[in-house]
Amino acid sequence: MAVPPHDLRHLYASGLVAAGWDVVTVQRALGHSSATITLGVYSHLWPTAEDRTRAAASDLMTAALRFTDGAPQASSL
């Protein structure tokens, strides 16, 4: 089963986005003449502001729970 080279290009771009690279870095890696072209093709792969907000809130809650798990509870003071 042969994989078309263009599919490998999309895989490469998707991997860069998933790794957190910014649009200009991906644009340059792919040789696009502008970030607009890159966003036109791959914008659906970057997380939205809502995705980042949910992730930040989740990380904050996880850290807070870890902190309180090891700290004395108010009732034991």
N, C-alpha and C positions, 0 to 999 in steps of 0.2 A: 504494500500500500504506500504509494508515493505521497508525500506532503508537498503541496505547492509552495514555492518560496514566499509568495505573498502571505500565506497563512503563518509562516514562521515570523514574518515581519510583525503581524498582528500579535502573535504570541509574545514576541520581544517587547512590544509597546505595552501590552497588558501587564507583563511582569514588572516593567518599570513603574507603571502607575500603582500596581499593588504594593510595590516596595516603598511607595511614598514619594517618588520623585515628582518635582513640580513640572508644570506644563512646558516651560521654556527648555528645561533639560531634555524632556521627551521629544520636543520639537527638534532640537539640535541633533539628538541621537538618530532620529528618523530622517533628517535632512529636509524637513518641511520648510518652506520659505517663510512661514509665519505661524505663530501660536494659534491663530484663528483656524488654520487648516487642521492642526492637531486636535483642537477642541471640537471641531466639527465632526471628526471621526471618532474620537475617544472620550468625549466629555462624560458619557454615561458611566465610565469606569471610575472616575474620581468620586470620592465620597462627598455627599452634600453637606451643607452646614448643619442640617438636622442630624445626619449620621455622626458628625464630629461632636455635636452637643450631647447626643445620647451616650457616646463613648466616653466623653469627659465626665458626665454625671455618674456613669457606671464606675469609672475608675476612682472617682472621689468617694463614692459610697463604699467601695471595696477597701480603700485605704482607711476610711473612718472605722469600718467594722474591724479591720485588723488591729487598729490602734486600741479600740475599746476592748477587744478580746484579751489583751495582755495587761490592761490597766485596771486598777482597783475599781470596783463598782461603788456607786454612791451609797448603797445600802450597807456596805462592809466598812465604811469609814467611821 
